[in-house]
Amino acid sequence: MEELLQAAQGLPQNLIDNLVSYAKFLKSEYKPLVPDKDGWYRKPGLLKGRIFMSDDFDEPLEDFKEYM
């Protein structure tokens, strides 16, 4: 906290206003990580956009055609 106050000292008022707004934004977005029952810390949405499923995921496989 002391470091933040020292860094803000001497800044023009418009930059101090920006700093306060940013601090409020950070506080509103902060969500502490809570371990699950196994003790793991997981962040929801961490892999969003990185995992894809093919369009024919639910279609029967060619290898099993003779059994259907």
N, C-alpha and C positions, 0 to 999 in steps of 0.2 A: 504494500500500500504506500509506503514511504517513497519507494522508487517511482511510482506513478505520479505522486504529488510533485516530486522533484522534476520529473520529465515535463509536467504540464506548466511548471513555473516559467513565466516569461513568454508564454505563447499568447498570440493575439486572441481576443475574445471569441472570434468566429471558429478558431481551431479548438478552443476549449469546449465550445458548444458541440462541435463535431465529436470530440472525445467523449463527452457525457452521453450523447446520443448512441454512440457505438457501445459504450459500457452498458447502457440500458438494453440495447439489442442483444448483446452477449448474455446478459442475465436472463432475458426472456427465452432465449434459445437453449440455455444450459439445461441438460437433463442428466443427472448423475447415473452412471452405469451401476446396475444392481446385479450381483451374481445370481445365476439360476440355481436350481437345487443341486446341481453337480459342481457348483463353484466357478462356472465359466462366466465370463463377461461377454455378452453378445450385444451387438448394436443392430437394431432392426433396419433393414434396407441397405445394409452394407454392400451386398452384391447386386443391387438393383441395376438392371441393364447389362449385366455380365453373363447371365445365364439365359439361354434360349432353348426353346422346345420346338422341334420341327412341326410343320403343319400336319403331317401325317402320323403324328405320335400315336393316335388311337386306332389307326388302321391295322388290320391283321397283317402279320408278318408272312412273307412268301414261304418261309421254311415250314410253317404250320398249315399251309393250304390243304394238304392231303388229309389232315385230321379234322377239318371243318366241314 
